Amino acid sequence: MTADRPWTRHPRVNTLFQGETLRLRDNRGFALILTILIISLLVILTLQFNNTMWAGLQSSVNLRDGIRLGCIARSGVHCALAVLSQDASEGDSDSLRETWAKSKELSLRSAELFGDGRFQVEICDLSGRICLNRLIDENGAYREAQKKLLTRFLSLNEFGLDPETVGNLVDAIKDWIDADDEVTRFGAENGYYGSLDKPYRCVNGPMHSLGQLRLVKGMTDAILFGGEKDRPGILEHLTVYGDGKININTADPMVLRALSDDIETDMAKDMMAYRLDEKHELSNPEWYRNIPGMGHVRIDPGLVKTSSDYFEVRSTGMAETESMTRQTTAVIQRKKGSPIRIVAWKAE
């Protein structure tokens, strides 16, 4: 019988145990990395969800504020309607001395109507502008008085247009709004517009907005909006509404100068000062003859009047901090004996 010997592990067995131990250690390292990756993914998803929730909340707040400011802007338009309606019952003539022309004062009191916002209203008399749709008569021929008016206006030194360019623009505008397809001198009809790289058709009808002027042959943004060499644009002096007669009581100096070849820059300034004086009567469109040095001036009676039928109302709804605004623009028609009405509406 042999003596007991201490138990020893076979070398191969030792090797197996060592390998198993190493694999267990490797698995623990992999589990740690996997845990870190899962936690990181959860953190990223949580942050993304948080950002999405805040973005959605902010969008909801902006939507709410935008709707509220839009309503405030519309309130400004209706306030202007009330002022214009009241003004119509107080007299037959319109001037810049009346309440509707002092819209800034009206805007100052709007903060009292709303707890956390206000509106800013501007009322512009479109009857003090040159109406392009009256350039031609019912037969599509030039109205000579209107043609001369538009030509004088475009020829003002401030715009820097040469006589040839002015004539071509006037002809192109005529061809754009007349019903036929016959080219007027250096104007343009469908043959020209259809040959462009991006062709389009000539309207051959009245303009519904001044934006159509950008499509007329020879017209450029520099002419329309100004800015080139600090020159003004023509757009703010024009309109597509009205009977063609200009309210001499509200027209700006450049339009006043276009009414006659006899009216110079200083005379237009004198006319502006005269009509702002409360003691002067403005119901007769020939009041300009009372100004010293203007007795010889003659304006075609068919070009001027002292009342207004169309107004543009721009109302901006503003938050207290002015961090957000919403604007509504409306064109108002006001005829004596008829209800005041909105003929165009644009909400931004």
Buried (B, 14 or more C-beta within 10 A) or exposed (E): EEEEEEEEEEEEEEEEEEEEEEEEEEEEEEEEEEEEEEEEEEEEEEEEEEEEEEEEEEEEEEEEBBEBBBBBBBBBBEBBBEBBBEBBEEEEBBBBBBBBBEBEEBBEEBBEEBEEBBBBBBBBBBBBBBBBBBBBEEEBEBBEBBBBBBBBBBBBEBBEBEEEBBBBBBBBBBBBBBEEEEBBEBBBBBEBBEEEEEEEEBBBEBBEEBEBBEBBBBBEEBBBBBEEEEBBBBBBBBBBBBEBBBBBBBBBBBBBBBBBEEBBBEBBEBBBEBBEEEEBEBEEBEBBEEBEEBEEBBBBEEBBBBBBBBBBBBBBBBBEEEEBBBBBBBBBBBEEEEEBEEEBEEEE
